């Protein structure tokens, strides 16, 4: 008996929409990363992109537990000597692109390399309720009902 290995022609990609309003960032990111990789399917193959296309709306209304909103710091380096910069989660959420907190949380849960970048390309994150993917007829998935800890009030 041989191990099943999915081919690119055998893959059936679905479109899934998740409303992130009131959801905890890390819990949302783990579920979305699992869906992007395809680990929720019985046909999961580690070296093939067989995950779903995921649309996240209301990403600006996510919740950080504890005091992470004020204390969590995101770092990046400019490339110059002494060029390390930092921003708090609060400044990012109140800034121009609040959906980047969700994007980064999911990106850091995917594998690094060409396959991880390809899987990240199947993610679309929007800060508000509007999205341009109505033609794909996405299936709505409610993450909040999976576990009571997934949803918090702001």
C-alpha positions in Angstrom: 0.0 0.0 0.0 1.5 3.4 -1.0 1.0 6.8 0.6 -1.4 9.1 -1.2 0.2 12.2 -2.7 -2.1 14.9 -4.2 -1.3 16.3 -7.6 -2.0 19.8 -8.8 -4.8 18.6 -11.0 -6.6 16.8 -8.1 -6.9 19.9 -5.9 -10.3 21.4 -5.2 -9.9 25.0 -3.8 -12.8 26.6 -2.0 -13.4 30.2 -1.1 -14.0 30.9 2.6 -15.0 34.2 4.2 -14.4 34.9 7.9 -15.7 37.9 9.8 -12.9 38.9 12.2 -15.0 41.3 14.3 -14.4 40.6 18.0 -12.1 37.6 17.3 -8.8 37.1 19.1 -5.9 37.5 16.7 -3.8 34.5 17.5 -6.7 32.1 17.6 -8.0 33.4 14.2 -4.5 33.2 12.7 -4.0 29.6 13.7 -7.3 28.5 12.1 -6.6 30.6 8.9 -3.0 29.3 8.6 -4.3 25.7 8.8 -6.9 26.4 6.1 -4.3 28.1 3.9 -2.0 25.1 4.1 -4.9 22.6 3.6 -4.3 20.7 6.8 -8.1 20.5 7.4 -8.5 18.3 4.3 -7.9 14.5 4.2 -6.0 15.0 0.9 -3.3 17.2 2.7 0.1 16.9 1.0 3.0 18.8 2.6 4.7 19.9 -0.6 1.6 20.9 -2.5 -0.6 24.1 -2.2 -4.0 22.4 -1.6 -5.4 25.0 0.9 -8.4 27.2 0.4 -8.7 30.8 -0.6 -9.5 32.8 2.6 -11.1 36.3 2.7 -11.0 38.1 6.1 -13.3 41.1 6.6 -13.5 43.5 9.5 -9.8 43.0 10.3 -9.6 46.4 11.9 -12.0 45.2 14.7 -9.9 42.3 16.0 -9.2 41.9 19.7 -5.8 41.5 21.4 -6.1 39.8 24.9 -4.5 41.2 28.0 -2.4 44.3 27.7 -1.0 43.3 24.3 -2.7 46.3 22.6 -0.3 48.6 24.4 2.6 46.3 25.2 3.1 44.2 22.0 5.9 45.7 19.8 6.5 45.0 16.2 10.1 45.5 15.0 11.5 46.1 11.5 15.0 47.0 10.3 15.7 49.6 7.6 18.9 48.0 6.5 21.1 50.8 7.8 23.3 50.6 10.9 21.2 51.2 14.0 18.1 51.2 11.8 15.8 49.1 14.0 12.3 50.6 14.3 9.5 49.6 16.5 5.7 50.2 16.6 3.1 49.1 19.1 0.0 47.1 18.2 -2.1 50.1 19.2 -0.3 52.5 16.8 -0.8 50.0 13.9 -4.5 49.4 14.7 -5.1 53.2 14.8 -3.0 53.8 11.7 -3.6 53.6 7.9 -3.4 49.8 7.5 -4.8 48.1 10.6 -5.3 44.8 8.7 -1.5 44.2 8.8 -1.6 42.8 12.3 -3.7 39.9 11.1 -1.6 39.5 7.9 1.6 39.3 9.9 0.2 36.9 12.5 -0.9 34.5 9.7 2.3 35.0 7.7 4.5 34.0 10.6 2.5 30.8 11.1 3.1 29.6 7.5 6.4 27.9 6.4 9.1 30.2 5.0 10.0 29.6 1.3 8.3 29.4 -2.1 5.4 27.2 -1.0 4.6 29.4 2.0 4.6 32.5 -0.2 2.3 30.8 -2.6 -0.1 29.9 0.2 0.0 33.4 1.6 -1.1 34.6 -1.8 -4.4 32.8 -1.2 -5.2 35.2 1.7 -7.1 38.4 1.3 -7.6 40.7 4.3 -9.8 43.8 4.3 -10.2 46.3 7.2 -13.9 46.8 6.6 -16.9 44.7 5.8 -16.7 45.3 2.0 -14.7 42.9 -0.3 -14.6 42.5 -4.1 -14.9 38.7 -4.2 -18.7 38.2 -4.3 -18.4 36.5 -7.7 -16.4 33.6 -6.1 -19.4 32.9 -3.8 -17.4 32.4 -0.6 -18.7 30.1 2.1 -19.0 31.9 5.4 -17.2 30.3 8.3 -17.9 31.5 11.9 -14.8 31.0 14.0 -16.4 32.4 17.1 -18.7 29.4 17.6 -15.8 26.8 17.4 -14.6 27.7 20.9 -15.8 30.2 23.5 -12.3 31.7 23.8 -12.1 32.7 20.1 -14.5 35.7 20.7 -13.9 38.5 23.1 -15.6 41.8 23.6 -13.4 44.8 22.9 
